[in-house]
Amino acid sequence: MSADQMSTDQMSTDQTATAFTPTCDLFDRFKDDARYVLPGFRDFGAVTRFAGEVVTVKCLEDNSRVKELLATPGAGRVLVVDGAGSLRCALMGDMIAASAVRNGWAGVVIWGCVRDVAELATLPLGIKALAPIPRASTRRDQGLVDVPVELPGAAVRPGDILFADEDGIVLLTPEQAAALK
């Protein structure tokens, strides 16, 4: 099955894809041992339920690392972008998101903005961000990859397993996620 044929609760066609478990069920099972992101993120992609191993980017109003990473094989992973909650420019638009689809990423979570939202809504990709804005970021070749980052209410580490759906975002350690099987 190609990425274009993914349903709204399918993670990825890659064999390393993480099986989806609803975030409410995860929180009920793990209680306060599960990390959850505070409300405020909106869905922008055609996929609203997704899960995968986390890759991180920390950047402020420069999407250079976002573009680079989403152009590499995603293998069902989720890119978490700590954009410091900036509402001044978009860290992803339709072309970068289409690259993520082509490369097998399960989703992108951006603590910041996106653009081209009509096109994003048609892509078989999980996308959560704060808001839309028409202004693109300026590429200055800045940003850090695979470092611990912060989203509102939750620390996020590379290798964590992220689950996202209509109720929110929950993060588990790889060991916690392995206990789901």
C-alpha atoms as one frame of an Amber mdcrd trajectory, in Angstrom:
protein
   0.000   0.000   0.000   1.414   3.428  -0.889   1.475   6.445   1.422  -1.333
   7.927  -0.688  -3.611   5.034   0.347  -3.176   5.401   4.116  -6.342   5.645
   6.200  -6.784   8.269   8.916  -5.636   5.921  11.658  -2.884   4.037   9.858
   0.643   4.879  10.873   2.900   3.934   7.976   3.502   1.200   5.468   6.989
   0.683   6.874   7.557  -2.494   8.910   8.946  -0.425  11.796   5.687   1.476
  12.239   4.332   1.810  15.755   0.874   0.356  16.337  -1.586   3.066  17.283
  -3.205   3.120  20.720  -5.668   5.932  21.600  -4.132   8.564  23.864  -6.915
   8.264  26.472  -6.248   4.517  26.755  -2.530   5.193  27.153  -3.117   7.702
  29.910  -5.536   5.343  31.676  -2.922   2.594  31.573   0.213   4.562  32.478
  -1.346   7.377  34.557   1.243   9.967  35.548   4.077   7.856  34.145   2.881
   8.907  30.688   3.920  12.365  29.550   1.247  14.409  27.806   1.382  17.679
  25.926  -0.889  20.480  27.095  -3.812  21.435  24.823  -3.432  23.968  22.047
  -2.278  21.872  19.093  -4.554  21.543  16.064  -4.706  18.859  13.382  -3.685
  19.989   9.880  -3.040  16.730   8.001  -5.479  14.173   6.610  -4.252  11.675
   9.230  -5.477  12.527  12.729  -4.254   9.410  14.545  -0.583   8.567  14.315
   2.295   7.145  16.306   5.988   6.600  15.909   9.487   6.918  17.260  10.475
  10.528  17.857  13.170  12.462  16.018  13.639  16.007  17.337  14.532  19.431
  15.974  15.002  22.601  18.002  14.810  25.741  15.904  13.490  29.290  16.048
  11.905  30.650  12.889  14.304  28.702  10.656  13.053  25.471   9.082  16.379
  24.385   7.531  16.676  21.236   9.693  12.948  20.437   9.277  13.289  20.458
   5.495  16.493  18.388   5.600  15.127  15.706   7.918  11.771  15.268   6.187
  13.657  14.683   2.923  15.261  11.568   4.470  13.666   8.130   5.018  11.178
   8.450   7.867  10.553   4.737   8.472   7.278   5.539  10.258   8.865   8.007
  12.678   7.455  11.307  13.968   9.364  14.576  13.755   8.859  16.774  16.834
   9.827  20.398  16.242  10.429  22.729  19.176   9.840  26.061  17.509   9.516
  27.801  20.899   5.830  28.383  20.200   6.617  31.186  17.755   3.585  32.472
  15.867   5.618  34.742  13.554   6.288  32.318  10.672   5.576  28.795   9.425
   8.060  25.987   9.986   6.396  23.696   7.421   4.298  24.122   4.301   2.909
  21.901   1.576   6.180  21.136  -0.223   8.061  20.020   2.900   5.020  18.038
   4.095   4.742  16.318   0.686   8.414  15.362   1.039   7.604  13.808   4.430
   4.847  11.724   2.813   7.147  10.566   0.001   9.758   9.554   2.558   7.489
   7.558   4.878   7.186   9.793   7.947   4.130   9.026  10.127   3.719  12.563
  11.397   5.077  15.958  12.350   4.345  17.842  15.587   5.343  21.513  15.489
   5.335  23.836  18.476   4.858  26.673  16.043   2.991  27.375  12.811   2.352
  25.813   9.417   1.175  27.245   6.083  -0.606  26.004   2.942  -3.259  24.451
   5.190  -5.705  23.579   2.386  -3.028  21.395   0.776  -1.826  19.982   4.131
  -5.371  18.765   4.804  -5.175  16.509   1.728  -1.868  14.840   2.605  -1.779
  11.377   4.228   0.368  12.645   7.097  -0.276  13.380  10.745   0.366  17.079
  11.339  -0.173  18.900  14.621   0.795  22.538  15.077  -0.413  25.635  16.875
  -1.809  27.729  14.031  -1.621  28.633  10.355   0.224  31.678   9.067   1.060
  32.670   5.466   4.600  33.880   6.247   7.402  31.382   5.539  10.444  31.056
   7.751  13.842  32.370   6.731  16.430  29.653   6.176  19.669  30.515   7.939
  20.976  26.920   8.223  20.341  26.914  11.986  18.735  24.404  14.323  19.679
  21.387  16.413  18.791  17.761  15.614  18.278  14.832  18.005  18.450  16.885
  21.191  15.973  16.853  24.084  13.243  19.425  23.443  10.249  20.838  25.289
   6.644  20.978  24.230   4.104  22.636  26.523   3.860  20.359  29.564   6.228
  17.637  28.368   9.909  16.981  27.843  10.560  15.076  24.609  13.634  12.968
  23.950  14.832  11.418  20.700  13.693   7.796  20.681  10.529   8.425  22.721
   7.359   6.983  21.227   4.719   9.584  20.406   0.999   8.870  20.069  -1.311
  11.591  18.730  -5.032  11.689  18.076  -8.056  13.961  18.407  -7.652  13.973
  22.209  -4.037  15.094  22.268  -0.445  13.917  22.373   1.060  11.312  24.736
   4.723  10.335  24.969   6.078   7.049  26.269   9.563   5.716  26.761  10.534
   2.885  24.415  10.226   0.505  27.391   6.677   1.652  28.151   5.717   1.321
  24.484   7.193  -2.204  24.349   4.851  -3.189  27.200   1.879  -2.442  24.920
   2.640  -5.444  22.710
